[in-house]
Amino acid sequence: MEITGFFAAIIIGLIIGVLGRLVVPGKQNIPIWLTLLIGVVAALLGTLVAGAVGVDDTSGIDWIELILQVVFAAVGVAIVAGAYGRRRVR
């Protein structure tokens, strides 16, 4: 991954985190900063997986990479919301 791809993944990750939170049904009781952090991690993972599969550099918008990033964000938000919610109930 090039340095520009890394910075783009961070910026896109902020948006991806919010999209991932919207995809997960129900209310997530996690702070927004945690959602954004999950989005950044999901964007980086999505970019790495897209690169490994060979779909990271296409002409136009990289829809497959974007979908991978949103899926990683949704899974991350769901996992963290479940763990964070259980921790706060105690």
N, C-alpha and C positions, 0 to 999 in steps of 0.2 A: 504494500500500500504506500503510495506516495504521500508526502507531507500535505499536499493540497487536498488529497482524499481524506486524510485524517481530520483536518480542520473542517472540511465540508461535512464529514460524518458527525462531528460535534454540533455544528450549527443545525444540521438537519435533525439530529437527535433530539434537540429541544422540542421540535415540532412533532417528531415521531412519538415522543413520550406522551404528549397530549392526545395524539391519535390512538395510541395504544390504550390509554385510559378510557377513551370514548368507546372503543371496541368491546371492552370487558363489561358485561352486564352488571347491573346493581351499583351500589354506592361503594366506593373505595375510601376507606378511612386512613389514607396516607397523605403526608404533606406534599405540596406541589413540588418542592425542591427534590423530593425523593422520586417523584414521577419524572421529572426532567433528567435526573441522574440515570434512571432506568432507560429513558429514551436515548441518551448518549451511548450507554453500553449496548443497547439493542442496535443502534445505528452502526456502531463499530463491528458488532458480531455479524449483522446482516451484510455489511460490506465485505468482511472476510469470507463469509460463506459464499457470497456471490462470486468473489474472486476465485475461490477454490473450485466452484462448479463451472466457471468460465462465462458467466453472464454479467460480469461487472462492467464491461465496456462495449456498449451497443450504440448504434446511431440513434440519436434522439434521447428521450427519457428512458432511464433504466427501470422499467416497471417491475421486473422480477426482483431486482435489488430492493426497491421500495416496499414491495409486498413482504419480502423477507424481513425487512427492518420493522415493519408494523407488526408482523406476527411475533417476532422476538419481544417487542415492546409489550404487546398484549399479554403474552405468557409471563413476562417479567412482572408486570403490574399485578396480574392475578396471583402469582406466587407471593410477592411481597405484601400485597394487601391482605392475603390470608394469614401470613406469618405475623405481620404488624398488628392486625386486628386481634389475634389470639394473645399476643404479648401484652397489649394494652388492657385486655379484659381482666387479667389477673389482679 
